[in-house]
Amino acid sequence: MRPRSKSDTARGRRWGFLGLLGVLLGAPGVLPTYIVHIGVFVFIDTLPVIGLGILSGYAGRVSLAQGALFGVGAYTTALLTTRLGWPALAGFVPAVCVAVLLGIVLGAPALRLAGLYFVMATIGIQQIIWIVLMNWGPVTGGSQGIRSIPAVTFGPVVVESPQAFYYLALGAALGSYLLSRRVLASRLGLELRALCDDELAARASAVSVTRAKVVAFALSAAWAGAGGFLYAHYVRYIHPEMFTLEPSILFLTMSIFGGARSLEGMLFATGILESATEYLRPLGEYRMIGYGLLLLLGMMFFPRGILSLFVRQPGTGPAAPAPAADEPAVR
């Protein structure tokens, strides 16, 4: 049997991608509304998860502030559309920009830290943003939140039902995936890989380590802000309790469980875990135990992501046979 060439593999992946896309496009016409509703949340969560994957998998920094930046994007577009009367689509760019700006202002000093110290700093960022959202009542509405957020409109078309918003969220998730692939295939992506593998070696190779870290954090915040924009205009009511540490932990679990250097794995894990989350809601706060267990299992048994169970990753093939007693080992 002729072994499969790289072109055959690429062609197979392309056809598989097109087939999956066809299934996703046809799903709202045959699935119950509740399942379509879950699908919308899967696609929305894809954006902050991919952003977190870029930061943790490629820049080597694990953040627990993604849920707060997600909330910043949601609150920015909600305030512009409800207080100033802006159309919904006009809030997209400000939602992304404010999340990026706030992420850089609060996160840039923390990028000097590494390991657990950086994680603790991002928890502080998460809490600062949540406290502001909760206590700045005249602006954010405090614990009452913001109601009557307008739906997204394209001319006379109102994107309001789960079936209609499904296609908007799917397009945003697909665009985020393709754009992330382009970014990671660029020079910046190579710099981030070098930074994650060995920071000293990257610095010695003329990589601007500080710039690469800041750009990675800005990209992560941008993806979170874009996801927050979609979330606000889908649920149309937001309050601070939606953006506590819990969504940050969930986004991190999805990223690690999917494989922080595998965009496809993160998409797969987001679909699985978001669907499971909806069915675990009756457990209340106890579902956080499940998140913790999944995070632990993912790090222990799926270091390359859950897709490594189905697709062999480079370097994971069978080990070379041991040399004979009179044969020198190859170094």
ZADO-1210 file (C-alpha; in nm, 4 decimals, padded with zeros to 6 digits):
<atoms>
<atom x="00.0000" y="00.0000" z="00.0000" code="MET" pos="1"/>
<atom x="00.1371" y="00.3388" z="-00.0983" code="ARG" pos="2"/>
<atom x="00.2085" y="00.5536" z="00.2101" code="PRO" pos="3"/>
<atom x="00.0134" y="00.8764" z="00.2343" code="ARG" pos="4"/>
<atom x="00.2064" y="01.1815" z="00.1228" code="SER" pos="5"/>
<atom x="00.1855" y="01.5271" z="00.2804" code="LYS" pos="6"/>
<atom x="-00.0334" y="01.6448" z="-00.0053" code="SER" pos="7"/>
<atom x="-00.2751" y="01.3571" z="00.0552" code="ASP" pos="8"/>
<atom x="-00.2890" y="01.4416" z="00.4248" code="THR" pos="9"/>
<atom x="-00.3475" y="01.8105" z="00.3540" code="ALA" pos="10"/>
<atom x="-00.6192" y="01.7248" z="00.1021" code="ARG" pos="11"/>
<atom x="-00.7873" y="01.4936" z="00.3510" code="GLY" pos="12"/>
<atom x="-00.7822" y="01.7621" z="00.6187" code="ARG" pos="13"/>
<atom x="-00.9248" y="02.0146" z="00.3753" code="ARG" pos="14"/>
<atom x="-01.2136" y="01.7868" z="00.2801" code="TRP" pos="15"/>
<atom x="-01.2711" y="01.7002" z="00.6449" code="GLY" pos="16"/>
<atom x="-01.2851" y="02.0702" z="00.7326" code="PHE" pos="17"/>
<atom x="-01.5326" y="02.1403" z="00.4520" code="LEU" pos="18"/>
<atom x="-01.7468" y="01.8444" z="00.5584" code="GLY" pos="19"/>
<atom x="-01.7535" y="01.9618" z="00.9207" code="LEU" pos="20"/>
<atom x="-01.8384" y="02.3141" z="00.8083" code="LEU" pos="21"/>
<atom x="-02.1293" y="02.1789" z="00.6015" code="GLY" pos="22"/>
<atom x="-02.2634" y="01.9909" z="00.9029" code="VAL" pos="23"/>
<atom x="-02.2377" y="02.3012" z="01.1223" code="LEU" pos="24"/>
<atom x="-02.4138" y="02.5167" z="00.8638" code="LEU" pos="25"/>
<atom x="-02.7037" y="02.2742" z="00.8375" code="GLY" pos="26"/>
<atom x="-02.7362" y="02.2012" z="01.2106" code="ALA" pos="27"/>
<atom x="-02.9814" y="02.4825" z="01.3062" code="PRO" pos="28"/>
<atom x="-03.2350" y="02.3525" z="01.0557" code="GLY" pos="29"/>
<atom x="-03.2623" y="02.0085" z="01.2177" code="VAL" pos="30"/>
<atom x="-03.1621" y="02.0479" z="01.5844" code="LEU" pos="31"/>
<atom x="-03.3861" y="02.1633" z="01.8731" code="PRO" pos="32"/>
<atom x="-03.3597" y="02.5282" z="01.9730" code="THR" pos="33"/>
<atom x="-03.1937" y="02.4431" z="02.3051" code="TYR" pos="34"/>
<atom x="-02.9100" y="02.2579" z="02.1323" code="ILE" pos="35"/>
<atom x="-02.8665" y="02.5496" z="01.8912" code="VAL" pos="36"/>
<atom x="-02.8545" y="02.7787" z="02.1967" code="HIS" pos="37"/>
<atom x="-02.5696" y="02.5713" z="02.3414" code="ILE" pos="38"/>
<atom x="-02.3954" y="02.5844" z="02.0044" code="GLY" pos="39"/>
<atom x="-02.4040" y="02.9661" z="02.0160" code="VAL" pos="40"/>
<atom x="-02.2260" y="02.9633" z="02.3528" code="PHE" pos="41"/>
<atom x="-01.9699" y="02.7165" z="02.2185" code="VAL" pos="42"/>
<atom x="-01.8800" y="02.9493" z="01.9323" code="PHE" pos="43"/>
<atom x="-01.8731" y="03.2563" z="02.1582" code="ILE" pos="44"/>
<atom x="-01.6414" y="03.0852" z="02.4084" code="ASP" pos="45"/>
<atom x="-01.4128" y="02.9802" z="02.1238" code="THR" pos="46"/>
<atom x="-01.2826" y="03.3374" z="02.0940" code="LEU" pos="47"/>
<atom x="-01.1477" y="03.3884" z="02.4500" code="PRO" pos="48"/>
<atom x="-01.0225" y="03.0280" z="02.4580" code="VAL" pos="49"/>
<atom x="-00.8165" y="03.0733" z="02.1410" code="ILE" pos="50"/>
<atom x="-00.6824" y="03.4027" z="02.2765" code="GLY" pos="51"/>
<atom x="-00.5828" y="03.2316" z="02.5996" code="LEU" pos="52"/>
<atom x="-00.4198" y="02.9516" z="02.3994" code="GLY" pos="53"/>
<atom x="-00.2005" y="03.2045" z="02.2186" code="ILE" pos="54"/>
<atom x="-00.0912" y="03.3535" z="02.5511" code="LEU" pos="55"/>
<atom x="-00.0348" y="03.0287" z="02.7417" code="SER" pos="56"/>
<atom x="00.0658" y="02.7855" z="02.4675" code="GLY" pos="57"/>
<atom x="00.2852" y="03.0168" z="02.2633" code="TYR" pos="58"/>
<atom x="00.3995" y="03.2892" z="02.5041" code="ALA" pos="59"/>
<atom x="00.4246" y="03.0611" z="02.8070" code="GLY" pos="60"/>
<atom x="00.2043" y="03.2736" z="03.0359" code="ARG" pos="61"/>
<atom x="-00.1026" y="03.1223" z="03.2043" code="VAL" pos="62"/>
<atom x="-00.3683" y="03.3847" z="03.2760" code="SER" pos="63"/>
<atom x="-00.6727" y="03.3729" z="03.5010" code="LEU" pos="64"/>
<atom x="-00.7981" y="03.7164" z="03.3957" code="ALA" pos="65"/>
<atom x="-00.9574" y="03.6150" z="03.0655" code="GLN" pos="66"/>
<atom x="-01.3071" y="03.6114" z="03.2120" code="GLY" pos="67"/>
<atom x="-01.2683" y="03.9702" z="03.3348" code="ALA" pos="68"/>
<atom x="-01.1444" y="04.0923" z="02.9942" code="LEU" pos="69"/>
<atom x="-01.4380" y="03.9053" z="02.8409" code="PHE" pos="70"/>
<atom x="-01.6595" y="04.1110" z="03.0716" code="GLY" pos="71"/>
<atom x="-01.4843" y="04.4351" z="02.9757" code="VAL" pos="72"/>
<atom x="-01.5774" y="04.3765" z="02.6125" code="GLY" pos="73"/>
<atom x="-01.9367" y="04.2976" z="02.7094" code="ALA" pos="74"/>
<atom x="-01.9751" y="04.6047" z="02.9307" code="TYR" pos="75"/>
<atom x="-01.8127" y="04.8387" z="02.6766" code="THR" pos="76"/>
<atom x="-02.0567" y="04.7559" z="02.3978" code="THR" pos="77"/>
<atom x="-02.3497" y="04.7410" z="02.6416" code="ALA" pos="78"/>
<atom x="-02.2791" y="05.0923" z="02.7733" code="LEU" pos="79"/>
<atom x="-02.2301" y="05.2416" z="02.4261" code="LEU" pos="80"/>
<atom x="-02.5504" y="05.0915" z="02.2895" code="THR" pos="81"/>
<atom x="-02.7793" y="05.1485" z="02.5889" code="THR" pos="82"/>
<atom x="-02.6499" y="05.4823" z="02.7222" code="ARG" pos="83"/>
<atom x="-02.5357" y="05.6541" z="02.4009" code="LEU" pos="84"/>
<atom x="-02.7723" y="05.4887" z="02.1544" code="GLY" pos="85"/>
<atom x="-02.5011" y="05.3452" z="01.9300" code="TRP" pos="86"/>
<atom x="-02.6009" y="05.0649" z="01.6909" code="PRO" pos="87"/>
<atom x="-02.4835" y="04.7249" z="01.8089" code="ALA" pos="88"/>
<atom x="-02.2202" y="04.6716" z="01.5383" code="LEU" pos="89"/>
<atom x="-02.0598" y="05.0069" z="01.6227" code="ALA" pos="90"/>
<atom x="-01.9718" y="04.8690" z="01.9651" code="GLY" pos="91"/>
<atom x="-01.7490" y="04.5915" z="01.8302" code="PHE" pos="92"/>
<atom x="-01.4294" y="04.7899" z="01.7733" code="VAL" pos="93"/>
<atom x="-01.4528" y="04.9822" z="02.1054" code="PRO" pos="94"/>
<atom x="-01.5185" y="04.6549" z="02.2917" code="ALA" pos="95"/>
<atom x="-01.2009" y="04.5041" z="02.1480" code="VAL" pos="96"/>
<atom x="-00.9921" y="04.8202" z="02.1915" code="CYS" pos="97"/>
<atom x="-01.0950" y="04.8844" z="02.5530" code="VAL" pos="98"/>
<atom x="-01.0226" y="04.5204" z="02.6454" code="ALA" pos="99"/>
<atom x="-00.6792" y="04.5446" z="02.4804" code="VAL" pos="100"/>
<atom x="-00.5977" y="04.8798" z="02.6412" code="LEU" pos="101"/>
<atom x="-00.7066" y="04.7714" z="02.9878" code="LEU" pos="102"/>
<atom x="-00.5302" y="04.4381" z="02.9461" code="GLY" pos="103"/>
<atom x="-00.2033" y="04.6092" z="02.8533" code="ILE" pos="104"/>
<atom x="-00.2265" y="04.8704" z="03.1289" code="VAL" pos="105"/>
<atom x="-00.2946" y="04.6123" z="03.3994" code="LEU" pos="106"/>
<atom x="-00.1110" y="04.3166" z="03.2483" code="GLY" pos="107"/>
<atom x="00.2130" y="04.4688" z="03.1148" code="ALA" pos="108"/>
<atom x="00.3690" y="04.5108" z="03.4614" code="PRO" pos="109"/>
<atom x="00.2718" y="04.1526" z="03.5469" code="ALA" pos="110"/>
<atom x="00.4519" y="04.0228" z="03.2360" code="LEU" pos="111"/>
<atom x="00.7796" y="04.0790" z="03.4193" code="ARG" pos="112"/>
<atom x="00.6782" y="03.7867" z="03.6382" code="LEU" pos="113"/>
<atom x="00.6784" y="03.4184" z="03.5452" code="ALA" pos="114"/>
<atom x="00.5213" y="03.0938" z="03.6570" code="GLY" pos="115"/>
<atom x="00.2915" y="03.1028" z="03.9583" code="LEU" pos="116"/>
<atom x="00.3766" y="03.4671" z="04.0276" code="TYR" pos="117"/>
<atom x="00.2244" y="03.5709" z="03.6946" code="PHE" pos="118"/>
<atom x="-00.0815" y="03.3533" z="03.7595" code="VAL" pos="119"/>
<atom x="-00.1329" y="03.5220" z="04.0976" code="MET" pos="120"/>
<atom x="-00.0967" y="03.8635" z="03.9345" code="ALA" pos="121"/>
<atom x="-00.3674" y="03.7805" z="03.6797" code="THR" pos="122"/>
<atom x="-00.5986" y="03.6699" z="03.9608" code="ILE" pos="123"/>
<atom x="-00.5448" y="04.0174" z="04.1062" code="GLY" pos="124"/>
<atom x="-00.6351" y="04.1734" z="03.7684" code="ILE" pos="125"/>
<atom x="-00.9481" y="03.9584" z="03.7566" code="GLN" pos="126"/>
<atom x="-01.0564" y="04.0741" z="04.1010" code="GLN" pos="127"/>
<atom x="-00.9803" y="04.4423" z="04.0326" code="ILE" pos="128"/>
<atom x="-01.1978" y="04.4451" z="03.7211" code="ILE" pos="129"/>
<atom x="-01.4785" y="04.2533" z="03.8934" code="TRP" pos="130"/>
<atom x="-01.4781" y="04.4921" z="04.1915" code="ILE" pos="131"/>
<atom x="-01.4993" y="04.7929" z="03.9579" code="VAL" pos="132"/>
<atom x="-01.7898" y="04.6378" z="03.7683" code="LEU" pos="133"/>
<atom x="-01.9700" y="04.5594" z="04.0924" code="MET" pos="134"/>
<atom x="-01.9160" y="04.8904" z="04.2744" code="ASN" pos="135"/>
<atom x="-01.9105" y="05.1562" z="04.0018" code="TRP" pos="136"/>
<atom x="-02.2878" y="05.1714" z="04.0100" code="GLY" pos="137"/>
<atom x="-02.3512" y="05.4993" z="03.8233" code="PRO" pos="138"/>
<atom x="-02.1706" y="05.3622" z="03.5175" code="VAL" pos="139"/>
<atom x="-02.1935" y="04.9832" z="03.5264" code="THR" pos="140"/>
<atom x="-02.5235" y="04.9518" z="03.7112" code="GLY" pos="141"/>
<atom x="-02.3545" y="04.7673" z="03.9968" code="GLY" pos="142"/>
<atom x="-02.5201" y="04.4446" z="04.1013" code="SER" pos="143"/>
<atom x="-02.8261" y="04.5328" z="03.8897" code="GLN" pos="144"/>
<atom x="-02.6256" y="04.5064" z="03.5691" code="GLY" pos="145"/>
<atom x="-02.7330" y="04.6423" z="03.2320" code="ILE" pos="146"/>
<atom x="-03.0616" y="04.5423" z="03.0709" code="ARG" pos="147"/>
<atom x="-03.2221" y="04.5854" z="02.7302" code="SER" pos="148"/>
<atom x="-02.9002" y="04.5543" z="02.5311" code="ILE" pos="149"/>
<atom x="-03.0034" y="04.5843" z="02.1640" code="PRO" pos="150"/>
<atom x="-02.9708" y="04.2972" z="01.9199" code="ALA" pos="151"/>
<atom x="-02.7216" y="04.3037" z="01.6341" code="VAL" pos="152"/>
<atom x="-02.8753" y="04.4283" z="01.3113" code="THR" pos="153"/>
<atom x="-02.7588" y="04.4184" z="00.9503" code="PHE" pos="154"/>
<atom x="-02.9828" y="04.6753" z="00.7853" code="GLY" pos="155"/>
<atom x="-03.3400" y="04.5413" z="00.8144" code="PRO" pos="156"/>
<atom x="-03.2193" y="04.2007" z="00.9398" code="VAL" pos="157"/>
<atom x="-03.2309" y="04.1610" z="01.3192" code="VAL" pos="158"/>
<atom x="-03.0040" y="03.8863" z="01.4565" code="VAL" pos="159"/>
<atom x="-03.2093" y="03.7934" z="01.7597" code="GLU" pos="160"/>
<atom x="-03.3170" y="03.4285" z="01.7573" code="SER" pos="161"/>
<atom x="-03.0733" y="03.1492" z="01.8527" code="PRO" pos="162"/>
<atom x="-03.0850" y="03.0184" z="01.4948" code="GLN" pos="163"/>
<atom x="-02.9887" y="03.3579" z="01.3490" code="ALA" pos="164"/>
<atom x="-02.7217" y="03.4330" z="01.6097" code="PHE" pos="165"/>
<atom x="-02.5793" y="03.0841" z="01.5584" code="TYR" pos="166"/>
<atom x="-02.4525" y="03.1819" z="01.2139" code="TYR" pos="167"/>
<atom x="-02.3056" y="03.5107" z="01.3408" code="LEU" pos="168"/>
<atom x="-02.1207" y="03.3321" z="01.6217" code="ALA" pos="169"/>
<atom x="-02.0069" y="03.0551" z="01.3848" code="LEU" pos="170"/>
<atom x="-01.8665" y="03.3151" z="01.1456" code="GLY" pos="171"/>
<atom x="-01.6853" y="03.4905" z="01.4311" code="ALA" pos="172"/>
<atom x="-01.5380" y="03.1613" z="01.5575" code="ALA" pos="173"/>
<atom x="-01.4267" y="03.0602" z="01.2081" code="LEU" pos="174"/>
<atom x="-01.2737" y="03.4028" z="01.1457" code="GLY" pos="175"/>
<atom x="-01.0933" y="03.3875" z="01.4810" code="SER" pos="176"/>
<atom x="-00.9540" y="03.0435" z="01.3998" code="TYR" pos="177"/>
<atom x="-00.8287" y="03.1420" z="01.0538" code="LEU" pos="178"/>
<atom x="-00.6806" y="03.4706" z="01.1758" code="LEU" pos="179"/>
<atom x="-00.5040" y="03.2900" z="01.4615" code="SER" pos="180"/>
<atom x="-00.3488" y="03.0460" z="01.2178" code="ARG" pos="181"/>
<atom x="-00.2167" y="03.3352" z="01.0107" code="ARG" pos="182"/>
<atom x="-00.0733" y="03.5071" z="01.3181" code="VAL" pos="183"/>
<atom x="00.0958" y="03.1921" z="01.4458" code="LEU" pos="184"/>
<atom x="00.2431" y="03.1193" z="01.1020" code="ALA" pos="185"/>
<atom x="00.3998" y="03.4672" z="01.0888" code="SER" pos="186"/>
<atom x="00.7285" y="03.5883" z="01.2338" code="ARG" pos="187"/>
<atom x="00.5446" y="03.6805" z="01.5519" code="LEU" pos="188"/>
<atom x="00.4326" y="03.3194" z="01.5908" code="GLY" pos="189"/>
<atom x="00.7923" y="03.1987" z="01.5582" code="LEU" pos="190"/>
<atom x="00.9027" y="03.4519" z="01.8192" code="GLU" pos="191"/>
<atom x="00.6313" y="03.3374" z="02.0578" code="LEU" pos="192"/>
<atom x="00.7307" y="02.9728" z="02.0152" code="ARG" pos="193"/>
<atom x="01.0921" y="03.0612" z="02.0857" code="ALA" pos="194"/>
<atom x="00.9875" y="03.2644" z="02.3888" code="LEU" pos="195"/>
<atom x="00.7859" y="02.9761" z="02.5316" code="CYS" pos="196"/>
<atom x="01.0551" y="02.7138" z="02.4680" code="ASP" pos="197"/>
<atom x="01.3492" y="02.9092" z="02.6129" code="ASP" pos="198"/>
<atom x="01.3315" y="03.2775" z="02.6991" code="GLU" pos="199"/>
<atom x="01.7080" y="03.3172" z="02.7360" code="LEU" pos="200"/>
<atom x="01.7720" y="03.1532" z="02.3989" code="ALA" pos="201"/>
<atom x="01.5034" y="03.3707" z="02.2401" code="ALA" pos="202"/>
<atom x="01.6658" y="03.6835" z="02.3847" code="ARG" pos="203"/>
<atom x="02.0041" y="03.5700" z="02.2557" code="ALA" pos="204"/>
<atom x="01.8488" y="03.5219" z="01.9096" code="SER" pos="205"/>
<atom x="01.7545" y="03.8922" z="01.8922" code="ALA" pos="206"/>
<atom x="01.3875" y="03.8320" z="01.9788" code="VAL" pos="207"/>
<atom x="01.2337" y="04.1342" z="02.1498" code="SER" pos="208"/>
<atom x="01.1017" y="03.9376" z="02.4467" code="VAL" pos="209"/>
<atom x="00.9165" y="04.2289" z="02.6070" code="THR" pos="210"/>
<atom x="00.7425" y="04.3245" z="02.2817" code="ARG" pos="211"/>
<atom x="00.6451" y="03.9627" z="02.2104" code="ALA" pos="212"/>
<atom x="00.4946" y="03.9223" z="02.5584" code="LYS" pos="213"/>
<atom x="00.2940" y="04.2447" z="02.5335" code="VAL" pos="214"/>
<atom x="00.1662" y="04.1591" z="02.1844" code="VAL" pos="215"/>
<atom x="00.0626" y="03.8099" z="02.2999" code="ALA" pos="216"/>
<atom x="-00.1260" y="03.9567" z="02.5958" code="PHE" pos="217"/>
<atom x="-00.2886" y="04.2170" z="02.3694" code="ALA" pos="218"/>
<atom x="-00.4011" y="03.9474" z="02.1236" code="LEU" pos="219"/>
<atom x="-00.5439" y="03.7417" z="02.4093" code="SER" pos="220"/>
<atom x="-00.7338" y="04.0464" z="02.5396" code="ALA" pos="221"/>
<atom x="-00.8598" y="04.1308" z="02.1883" code="ALA" pos="222"/>
<atom x="-01.0084" y="03.7833" z="02.1427" code="TRP" pos="223"/>
<atom x="-01.1686" y="03.8086" z="02.4898" code="ALA" pos="224"/>
<atom x="-01.3178" y="04.1506" z="02.4098" code="GLY" pos="225"/>
<atom x="-01.4619" y="04.0229" z="02.0808" code="ALA" pos="226"/>
<atom x="-01.6194" y="03.7295" z="02.2625" code="GLY" pos="227"/>
<atom x="-01.7648" y="03.9655" z="02.5222" code="GLY" pos="228"/>
<atom x="-01.9234" y="04.1726" z="02.2446" code="PHE" pos="229"/>
<atom x="-02.1027" y="03.8677" z="02.1064" code="LEU" pos="230"/>
<atom x="-02.2070" y="03.7513" z="02.4521" code="TYR" pos="231"/>
<atom x="-02.3623" y="04.0863" z="02.5495" code="ALA" pos="232"/>
<atom x="-02.5701" y="04.1137" z="02.2333" code="HIS" pos="233"/>
<atom x="-02.6877" y="03.7541" z="02.2584" code="TYR" pos="234"/>
<atom x="-02.7960" y="03.7347" z="02.6230" code="VAL" pos="235"/>
<atom x="-02.8908" y="04.1091" z="02.6188" code="ARG" pos="236"/>
<atom x="-02.8562" y="04.1394" z="02.9958" code="TYR" pos="237"/>
<atom x="-02.5262" y="04.1362" z="03.1836" code="ILE" pos="238"/>
<atom x="-02.4222" y="04.1745" z="03.5467" code="HIS" pos="239"/>
<atom x="-02.0888" y="04.1380" z="03.7319" code="PRO" pos="240"/>
<atom x="-02.1592" y="03.7855" z="03.8600" code="GLU" pos="241"/>
<atom x="-02.1281" y="03.6631" z="03.5003" code="MET" pos="242"/>
<atom x="-01.7592" y="03.7632" z="03.4967" code="PHE" pos="243"/>
<atom x="-01.6166" y="03.6227" z="03.8174" code="THR" pos="244"/>
<atom x="-01.3187" y="03.3884" z="03.8412" code="LEU" pos="245"/>
<atom x="-01.5362" y="03.0948" z="03.7289" code="GLU" pos="246"/>
<atom x="-01.5394" y="03.1764" z="03.3537" code="PRO" pos="247"/>
<atom x="-01.1631" y="03.2412" z="03.3686" code="SER" pos="248"/>
<atom x="-01.1113" y="02.8924" z="03.5107" code="ILE" pos="249"/>
<atom x="-01.3448" y="02.7449" z="03.2508" code="LEU" pos="250"/>
<atom x="-01.1597" y="02.9157" z="02.9641" code="PHE" pos="251"/>
<atom x="-00.8262" y="02.7925" z="03.1016" code="LEU" pos="252"/>
<atom x="-00.9614" y="02.4390" z="03.1375" code="THR" pos="253"/>
<atom x="-01.0824" y="02.4410" z="02.7762" code="MET" pos="254"/>
<atom x="-00.7468" y="02.5702" z="02.6558" code="SER" pos="255"/>
<atom x="-00.5348" y="02.3159" z="02.8432" code="ILE" pos="256"/>
<atom x="-00.7720" y="02.0244" z="02.7858" code="PHE" pos="257"/>
<atom x="-00.7696" y="02.0966" z="02.4141" code="GLY" pos="258"/>
<atom x="-00.3942" y="02.1473" z="02.3979" code="GLY" pos="259"/>
<atom x="-00.2626" y="02.5015" z="02.4297" code="ALA" pos="260"/>
<atom x="-00.0668" y="02.4656" z="02.1040" code="ARG" pos="261"/>
<atom x="-00.3491" y="02.3041" z="01.9088" code="SER" pos="262"/>
<atom x="-00.6153" y="02.5416" z="01.7785" code="LEU" pos="263"/>
<atom x="-00.8243" y="02.2482" z="01.6544" code="GLU" pos="264"/>
<atom x="-00.7959" y="02.0804" z="01.9928" code="GLY" pos="265"/>
<atom x="-00.9122" y="02.3943" z="02.1712" code="MET" pos="266"/>
<atom x="-01.2159" y="02.4144" z="01.9447" code="LEU" pos="267"/>
<atom x="-01.2946" y="02.0482" z="02.0144" code="PHE" pos="268"/>
<atom x="-01.2508" y="02.0858" z="02.3907" code="ALA" pos="269"/>
<atom x="-01.4629" y="02.4018" z="02.3972" code="THR" pos="270"/>
<atom x="-01.7484" y="02.2154" z="02.2320" code="GLY" pos="271"/>
<atom x="-01.7265" y="01.9262" z="02.4776" code="ILE" pos="272"/>
<atom x="-01.6823" y="02.1258" z="02.7975" code="LEU" pos="273"/>
<atom x="-01.9344" y="02.3996" z="02.7161" code="GLU" pos="274"/>
<atom x="-02.1955" y="02.1339" z="02.6380" code="SER" pos="275"/>
<atom x="-02.1118" y="01.9529" z="02.9607" code="ALA" pos="276"/>
<atom x="-02.1344" y="02.2809" z="03.1543" code="THR" pos="277"/>
<atom x="-02.4946" y="02.3333" z="03.0481" code="GLU" pos="278"/>
<atom x="-02.5918" y="01.9918" z="03.1802" code="TYR" pos="279"/>
<atom x="-02.3938" y="02.0399" z="03.5038" code="LEU" pos="280"/>
<atom x="-02.5661" y="02.3680" z="03.5969" code="ARG" pos="281"/>
<atom x="-02.8015" y="02.1922" z="03.8465" code="PRO" pos="282"/>
<atom x="-02.4905" y="02.1141" z="04.0559" code="LEU" pos="283"/>
<atom x="-02.4360" y="02.4852" z="04.1182" code="GLY" pos="284"/>
<atom x="-02.0956" y="02.5741" z="04.2606" code="GLU" pos="285"/>
<atom x="-02.0004" y="02.2084" z="04.2900" code="TYR" pos="286"/>
<atom x="-01.9410" y="02.1935" z="03.9152" code="ARG" pos="287"/>
<atom x="-01.6154" y="02.3808" z="03.9834" code="MET" pos="288"/>
<atom x="-01.4891" y="02.0526" z="04.1251" code="ILE" pos="289"/>
<atom x="-01.5452" y="01.9026" z="03.7811" code="GLY" pos="290"/>
<atom x="-01.3507" y="02.1855" z="03.6165" code="TYR" pos="291"/>
<atom x="-01.0610" y="02.1259" z="03.8534" code="GLY" pos="292"/>
<atom x="-01.0592" y="01.7529" z="03.7881" code="LEU" pos="293"/>
<atom x="-01.0680" y="01.8037" z="03.4112" code="LEU" pos="294"/>
<atom x="-00.7823" y="02.0523" z="03.4351" code="LEU" pos="295"/>
<atom x="-00.5782" y="01.8068" z="03.6408" code="LEU" pos="296"/>
<atom x="-00.6541" y="01.5108" z="03.4126" code="LEU" pos="297"/>
<atom x="-00.5765" y="01.7140" z="03.1037" code="GLY" pos="298"/>
<atom x="-00.2348" y="01.8168" z="03.2345" code="MET" pos="299"/>
<atom x="-00.1523" y="01.4639" z="03.3534" code="MET" pos="300"/>
<atom x="-00.2779" y="01.2442" z="03.0702" code="PHE" pos="301"/>
<atom x="-00.3255" y="01.4744" z="02.7685" code="PHE" pos="302"/>
<atom x="-00.0267" y="01.7128" z="02.7727" code="PRO" pos="303"/>
<atom x="-00.0648" y="01.7589" z="02.3962" code="ARG" pos="304"/>
<atom x="-00.4422" y="01.7985" z="02.4160" code="GLY" pos="305"/>
<atom x="-00.7383" y="01.5688" z="02.3862" code="ILE" pos="306"/>
<atom x="-00.7020" y="01.5390" z="02.0085" code="LEU" pos="307"/>
<atom x="-00.3761" y="01.3496" z="02.0639" code="SER" pos="308"/>
<atom x="-00.6009" y="01.0506" z="02.1421" code="LEU" pos="309"/>
<atom x="-00.7212" y="01.0495" z="01.7811" code="PHE" pos="310"/>
<atom x="-00.4471" y="01.2184" z="01.5781" code="VAL" pos="311"/>
<atom x="-00.0821" y="01.1264" z="01.6189" code="ARG" pos="312"/>
<atom x="00.1242" y="01.4357" z="01.6875" code="GLN" pos="313"/>
<atom x="00.4793" y="01.4847" z="01.5606" code="PRO" pos="314"/>
<atom x="00.7258" y="01.3168" z="01.7849" code="GLY" pos="315"/>
<atom x="00.4740" y="01.0779" z="01.9397" code="THR" pos="316"/>
<atom x="00.5379" y="00.7782" z="01.7199" code="GLY" pos="317"/>
<atom x="00.6730" y="00.4443" z="01.8388" code="PRO" pos="318"/>
<atom x="01.0059" y="00.4566" z="02.0146" code="ALA" pos="319"/>
<atom x="01.3199" y="00.3415" z="01.8358" code="ALA" pos="320"/>
<atom x="01.4349" y="-00.0134" z="01.9241" code="PRO" pos="321"/>
<atom x="01.6991" y="-00.0407" z="02.1908" code="ALA" pos="322"/>
<atom x="02.0553" y="-00.1038" z="02.0604" code="PRO" pos="323"/>
<atom x="02.2063" y="-00.4509" z="02.0881" code="ALA" pos="324"/>
<atom x="02.4607" y="-00.5222" z="02.3601" code="ALA" pos="325"/>
<atom x="02.7557" y="-00.4850" z="02.1205" code="ASP" pos="326"/>
<atom x="02.6041" y="-00.1974" z="01.9263" code="GLU" pos="327"/>
<atom x="02.6745" y="00.1611" z="02.0435" code="PRO" pos="328"/>
<atom x="02.3725" y="00.3772" z="02.1145" code="ALA" pos="329"/>
<atom x="02.3076" y="00.6521" z="01.8628" code="VAL" pos="330"/>
<atom x="02.3203" y="00.9987" z="02.0139" code="ARG" pos="331"/>
</atoms>
